[in-house]
Amino acid sequence: MTTPTHSHSAWANEGGHVTRSSLSSGRMAATSPLAERPTRPMNSSSTGPWFPRMRRALQLAALGAGRTSPNPLVGAVVLDAEGELVGEGFHERAGQPHAEVNALGQAGERACGGTLVVTLEPCCHQGRTPPCCEAVIRAGIARVVVAMKDPNPLVAGRGTALLRAAGIEVIEGVGEAEARALNSDFVHRMSTRRPLGILKWAMSLDGRTALPNGDSKWISGHEARDWVHRLRASCDAVIVGGGTVRADDPLLTSRGRRNPEPLRVVCSRSLDLPERAQLWDQQEAITIVAHAPVGTPASREGDARAMATCALLDRLGVERLELERCEPAPLLEALAARGCNRVLWECGPELAASALRQGCVQELAVVIAPKLLGGLAARTPVGELGLVGMDQVLPWREQQRSSLGADLLWQLIQSDPTETTEAGATGSSPAGPPIEGPSITP
């Protein structure tokens, strides 16, 4: 078996291909619009001879962050028969060529007899683009190194089986943990039929999200607010409740860091919404208002205000999404059907608590400002969770802690309560070394 040599080349991002120019020492400058995603610890599959090339493919995959949904992030490199790098590519946007096709296109005839290193099992079905397996076989590739199996039931091992049937050697599991971490949202949607949910809030040292009079602009500093814009850019939808629309009149965009902007979703059972709101301007971004069925007590249809809101939204061209149960779980199922892999909850305490109770939150992003707001009646981030004993409290595991100016950013993920960690009672564990290369900014 020919192992890869580690020659350096200079490639720059151009439409999913990587062309010679601005790369130095084999590393690409960050062009992803997203903030860095915490990574998982490296495992044994991260130490073999193919992992340096897989790391590069993971770097390339990250360049598509925020633009590929409903597809996953995928990167690929092609080595010739001597192990020299001859092609690189990534999946830039849904509907455009996949990473394998871009890398093979750049390699051309030099791919024949060589190796394809790719972060996800090549697809074998016809979607918006042709099957990648056909392109791999047609290029004369002798070996394919794959990080992870595609969790999409349309693929799920069929791609690698097709490659093996064509006489191609297939090596699986190289950098699998890193690849799964990079595509945690896609994997989650494939397994649950819901997008991965991130709950974000900013609070003071004493756990307040606003003063007793409701004033909250601004608890966090400029650097933290800029990070939130980048976080939105990594998500397919941003969700708030009607109370947030009434109290804050938010814009909920990435401030141009993503094109198109993520969907802005308002979850309002009663349709008790203001006549004027920044969210109603569809030139900024698309807004969807989810509500209970009209004509039921839950929607307060008897209240003329709800009917007036329906008429207003229809007149302004704001889409209304009627849900039999206007709650977080059905809402996420509807958003998954629209191809959303990752959503951001920027809601008030009651909707946040409901999302947590219904299993719609997998990650927390908490900004803590060095301020004391005080007040017994001041608002807190999360409402009633229905807990009556500490044995019912589920732990969260730290992914990453970092500074945003004077503020602290604390990112956590759901932790299996049966797991034991070296951190003991804190339930936290080290995030592990990050993947080298482009910063993946949520």
Summary of the structure (lengths in Angstrom):
residues: 442
radius of gyration: 23.4
end to end distance: 38.7
largest distance: 74.6
contacts: 1490
relative contact order: 0.14
helix: 28%
strand: 21%
